Amino acid sequence: MRQVQQRAVWLVVFCISVAVGAAGCVSKGKYTKLEKDRDQLADQVTTLQSEKDDLSLGLAVAVAENAAMADTYSELVGELQTEVAAGQVEVMQIRDGIRLNVSQELLFGSGGTNLGEKGQDLIARVAAQIKDEGAIISVEGNTDNVPVGPELRKLYPTNWELAGARAAEVVRLLADNGVDPATMRAVSRGPFDPIASNDTAEGRAENRRTEIVLRPATE
């Protein structure tokens, strides 16, 4: 469509140029207007070409980023296949990147905000796959709707604080394993982004999770 527009504009420019060349029998005012119209149309052609070049570059970048994300997705699925098979981790391709859904029990064991041995091992393996991706990484802590217990409540009054502390712990360990801290953020969603019903023990277990979301840095 843009090529058709450019050809049409150039045709008009050409016609105006011919008219300007034959302007000996028109008034000076009309001659000046024809010159001005020609210059404006030439500017439009230049602008259209610049926009076309920008779109071509943007498309090339997007294709490269999508290919890189696809490679990272495959590497993560391969690396985490044991945890995926056990239902402890879910690796998903989303419209604008990759989402890892990791159960709280795998990361933090029986509770609290300190990563257990299995959780530390998992995060180290994830970091090895994503540290060179150059993506923007959002670590999002989620809880069920059960209020924080008496002991934890001394440090974390509500699930907002608890989920945020867990997300921050994952970010810290990712950074310790080579992921650029400047590309990461820790987010608390508390109990307000459930993926299952909180009316059952199974549903609450699904909602207690940490999500690691990767998106291209150019977004």
Protein Blocks (a to p, Z undefined) as FASTA:
>chain_A
ZZmmmmmmmmmmmmmmmmmmmmmmpcfklmmmmmmmmmmmmmmmmmmmmmmmmmmmmmmm
mmmmmmmmmmmmmmmmmmmmmmmmnopaccdddfklccddddfklmnonncjbdcfklmm
mmmmmmmmmmmnopacdddddddfbdcdfklmmmmmblmlmmmmmmmmmmmmmmmnopaf
klgccddekjmlcfbdfkbmklmmmmmccddddddfkZZ
